[in-house]
Amino acid sequence: MTIPILNASGCLDALTAPDVARSLDAFVTKTVTPLPREGNAPPRFAEVDGGMLNSIGLQNPGIDAWCDEALPSLRALGVPLWVSAGGFSATDYARVCERLDGLADVVAIELNLSCPNVDEAPETASELVAAARAVTGKALYAKLSPATPDIAEAARAVADAGADGLSLVNTIRGLALDPMTLRPSLGRGAGGYSGPALRPIALACVHACASAVDLPIVGMGGVCTGKDAVDLVAAGAAAIALGTVLFRDPCAPARVRAELGAEVRARGARSAAELRGAATPLATRAGLSSCQATPKVLQIGQNVTA
């Protein structure tokens, strides 16, 4: 098993930086909703210790315009596409997933179940997954929040509802204040906190979920180096996504891939597959090694060497 490297949703504009997108094993789009959204009021970004805050608010043209206008250009990149789907009700998620179901270019759908910058749907995560599962046969990845009280139980619930994998983790809510006015730095107030400080939290979530369910996990949250990536693999991740690091280092995919390979070799392993689940209980690790969903869903690109 190889370890694909993706981008975290919303952290890369593939059409502005096509060479960066092509260096990934799959490109994950910004979240698309049924209807167009202007997003939250500016300012939308704030640098903070250990990372950054954002409050974009799911700005997007809506699923119909996205299919007509963005998809043809993304298709031309020649990179496997994962589409992040969002909404404010089970009906919203189902509408987006149904529209995507017939698109051969879309390899998987990542259900954004945990955006901290908008109001949540009234349904539970498992109900949203079930609504999506009813209208699409595509691989469904449930993106969960690190603020979930019991993320292992949430993982079990979405697995039972039909999720094919997990994306762990989304940003966590944070607040920054302007040093002069002492007012919130972001227009909406609080925003999604990401960056290196999120890494131990993401590692704990991946570890807990890998021990709870037999699903492939895309690990993300503060990954900056190959060492960060190998830690997530050891916790049970089957793929890695890069987020905040892409804002300052567009060469991060190739660099992290090379560093991951070096980390694997330094431990005397032939591939990252041998290290997957090293931090989990032995029984769970055996289950991870035999997981059959991972090659089917995650071996999606030609750039993987680790």
C-alpha positions in Angstrom: 0.0 0.0 0.0 1.3 3.5 -0.9 0.4 6.7 0.8 -1.3 9.3 -1.4 -0.9 13.0 -0.7 -3.9 15.3 -1.2 -4.7 18.9 -0.3 -7.1 19.8 2.4 -10.2 21.3 1.0 -10.0 25.1 0.6 -6.2 25.3 0.9 -5.4 25.3 -2.8 -6.8 27.0 -5.9 -5.9 24.4 -8.5 -6.7 26.7 -11.4 -4.4 29.5 -10.0 -1.6 27.0 -9.2 -2.1 24.1 -11.6 1.5 22.8 -11.2 1.0 22.5 -7.5 -2.3 20.6 -8.1 -0.6 18.3 -10.5 2.0 17.4 -7.8 -0.8 15.9 -5.7 -2.2 12.4 -6.0 -5.7 13.9 -6.0 -7.1 17.4 -5.8 -9.8 18.1 -3.2 -12.1 21.0 -4.2 -13.4 23.8 -2.0 -16.8 22.9 -0.5 -19.7 23.1 -3.0 -23.2 23.7 -1.8 -26.5 23.4 -3.7 -27.0 27.2 -4.1 -24.4 30.0 -4.6 -22.9 31.5 -1.4 -21.0 34.8 -1.0 -19.4 33.7 2.2 -18.7 35.5 5.4 -17.9 39.2 5.8 -14.2 40.2 5.7 -11.7 40.0 7.2 -11.5 36.3 6.6 -8.0 35.4 7.5 -5.8 36.1 10.6 -2.3 34.8 11.4 -2.0 33.6 15.0 0.6 31.8 17.0 0.9 28.2 15.8 -1.1 28.7 12.7 -4.0 30.7 11.2 -7.7 31.4 11.5 -10.1 31.5 8.6 -13.7 32.4 8.2 -14.5 31.9 4.5 -18.0 30.7 5.0 -18.3 28.2 2.2 -18.1 30.8 -0.6 -18.9 29.0 -3.9 -20.9 29.3 -7.1 -23.4 26.5 -6.3 -23.3 23.0 -7.7 -24.8 23.7 -11.1 -22.5 26.6 -11.9 -19.5 24.6 -10.5 -20.3 21.7 -12.9 -20.7 24.1 -15.9 -17.8 26.5 -15.2 -15.2 25.0 -12.9 -15.3 21.3 -13.7 -14.2 21.5 -17.3 -11.0 23.4 -16.3 -10.3 21.1 -13.4 -10.8 18.1 -15.7 -8.1 19.5 -18.0 -5.6 19.3 -15.2 -5.5 15.5 -15.4 -5.6 15.1 -11.6 -8.1 12.8 -9.9 -10.8 14.9 -8.3 -12.4 14.7 -4.9 -15.3 17.1 -4.4 -16.1 18.5 -1.0 -19.8 18.6 -0.6 -21.7 20.8 2.0 -25.0 22.2 2.9 -27.4 23.1 5.7 -29.7 20.1 5.6 -29.7 16.4 4.6 -31.6 17.5 1.5 -28.7 19.9 0.6 -26.1 17.2 0.9 -28.2 14.8 -1.1 -28.7 17.3 -3.9 -25.0 18.0 -4.3 -24.1 14.3 -4.2 -26.8 13.3 -6.7 -25.5 15.9 -9.1 -22.0 14.6 -8.7 -22.9 10.9 -9.0 -23.0 10.9 -12.8 -19.6 12.6 -13.2 -16.9 10.2 -14.2 -14.2 12.8 -13.4 -15.1 12.7 -9.7 -13.3 10.0 -7.8 -14.7 10.6 -4.4 -17.0 12.9 -2.4 -15.8 14.4 0.9 -18.8 15.3 3.0 -17.9 18.5 4.9 -19.8 17.7 8.1 -17.9 20.0 10.4 -17.3 23.5 9.1 -16.9 25.9 12.1 -17.7 29.0 10.1 -21.3 28.4 9.2 -24.5 27.2 10.9 -24.7 23.4 11.1 -27.4 21.2 9.6 -30.0 20.1 12.1 -29.4 16.4 11.3 -26.6 14.3 12.8 -23.5 13.4 10.9 -24.8 9.9 10.4 -28.1 11.2 9.0 -26.2 13.4 6.5 -24.1 10.5 5.4 -27.1 8.3 5.0 -28.8 10.9 2.8 -25.7 11.1 0.6 -25.4 7.3 0.5 -28.9 7.0 -0.8 -28.2 9.0 -4.0 -24.6 8.1 -4.9 -22.5 5.1 -5.4 -19.3 7.1 -5.3 -16.8 6.8 -2.4 -17.9 8.9 0.5 -15.5 10.4 3.0 -16.9 11.9 6.2 -14.9 14.9 7.4 -15.3 15.2 11.1 -14.5 17.9 13.7 -11.8 17.5 16.3 -14.3 19.2 18.7 -16.6 16.2 18.5 -17.1 14.9 22.1 -16.4 11.3 21.2 -14.9 11.1 17.7 -14.5 7.3 17.8 -18.3 7.0 18.4 -18.9 9.5 15.6 -16.7 7.4 13.3 -18.7 4.3 14.1 -22.0 6.1 13.4 -20.9 7.4 10.0 -19.4 4.0 9.1 -22.8 2.4 9.9 -24.5 5.0 7.8 -22.5 4.1 4.7 -19.3 6.2 4.8 -16.4 4.6 2.9 -13.7 6.5 4.7 -12.9 9.4 7.1 -11.2 12.7 6.6 -9.6 13.7 9.9 -9.7 16.5 11.0 -11.4 19.7 10.1 -10.3 23.0 11.7 -11.3 23.8 15.3 -13.0 27.0 16.4 -10.6 29.7 17.6 -10.6 33.5 18.2 -8.0 36.2 17.7 -8.3 39.9 18.8 -6.9 43.0 17.2 -4.2 44.2 19.5 -5.3 47.8 19.3 -9.1 47.7 19.2 -9.4 44.4 21.2 -12.2 43.5 18.7 -12.2 40.1 16.9 -9.7 40.0 14.0 -12.2 38.2 11.8 -15.4 39.7 10.5 -17.5 36.9 11.8 -15.7 36.7 15.2 -14.4 33.2 15.7 -13.0 31.1 12.8 -11.4 27.8 12.0 -8.0 27.3 13.5 -5.4 25.3 11.5 -1.7 24.9 11.3 1.0 23.1 13.3 -0.7 23.6 16.7 -3.6 21.4 15.4 -1.2 18.5 14.7 -1.4 16.7 18.1 -5.2 17.0 18.1 -5.4 15.5 14.6 -3.0 12.7 15.6 -5.2 11.8 18.6 -8.4 11.8 16.4 -6.8 9.6 13.8 -5.5 7.2 16.5 -8.9 7.0 18.1 -10.8 6.4 14.9 -8.3 3.9 13.5 -8.9 1.9 16.6 -12.6 2.1 16.3 -13.5 1.5 12.6 -12.1 -0.4 9.7 -12.2 2.5 7.2 -9.4 4.2 5.3 -8.5 7.6 6.9 -7.1 10.7 5.3 -5.1 12.3 8.0 -4.6 16.1 8.1 -4.0 18.9 10.5 -0.7 20.8 10.7 1.3 18.5 8.5 4.5 20.4 7.5 7.1 17.6 7.1 7.6 14.0 6.3 7.9 13.3 10.0 4.5 14.8 10.6 3.1 12.5 7.8 4.7 9.4 9.1 3.3 10.1 12.5 -0.3 10.2 11.1 0.4 6.9 9.2 1.6 5.3 12.4 -1.6 6.4 14.0 -3.6 4.7 11.3 -3.9 7.1 8.3 -4.0 5.6 4.8 -3.4 9.0 3.1 -2.2 12.5 4.0 -3.7 15.9 3.2 -1.7 19.2 3.3 -3.5 22.3 4.4 -2.0 25.5 5.9 1.5 24.6 4.8 0.5 25.2 1.1 0.0 28.9 1.7 3.7 29.4 2.4 5.3 26.5 0.6 3.6 25.5 -2.7 6.4 22.9 -3.2 5.2 21.1 0.0 3.6 18.1 -1.8 6.9 17.0 -3.5 9.0 17.8 -0.4 6.7 16.0 2.1 6.5 13.0 -0.2 10.3 12.8 -0.4 10.7 13.4 3.3 8.1 10.7 4.0 10.1 8.2 1.9 13.2 9.1 3.9 11.4 8.7 7.2 10.2 5.2 6.0 13.7 4.1 5.0 15.3 5.5 8.2 13.0 3.1 10.1 14.2 0.1 8.0 10.8 -0.3 6.3 10.3 -0.9 2.6 7.2 1.2 2.4 4.9 3.3 4.6 2.4 0.5 4.6 4.7 -1.4 7.0 4.4 1.5 9.5 0.7 2.0 9.2 -1.0 1.6 12.5 2.3 1.2 14.5 0.9 3.4 17.2 -2.3 1.4 17.5 -3.1 -1.8 19.5 -1.8 -4.9 17.8 -5.3 -6.3 17.1 -6.2 -3.0 15.4 -3.0 -2.9 13.5 -3.6 -6.3 12.1 -7.0 -5.1 10.9 -5.5 -2.0 9.2 -3.0 -4.2 7.4 -5.7 -6.3 5.9 -8.1 -3.5 5.1 -9.3 -4.0 1.5 -11.0 -0.7 1.1 -7.8 1.3 1.0 -6.3 0.1 -2.3 -9.7 0.5 -4.1 -10.4 4.0 -2.9 -7.0 5.6 -2.3 -4.6 4.3 -4.9 -5.6 7.1 -7.2 -2.5 8.7 -8.6 0.9 8.1 -10.1 3.0 10.4 -7.9 3.3 8.1 -4.8 6.7 6.7 -3.9 6.5 6.3 -0.1 
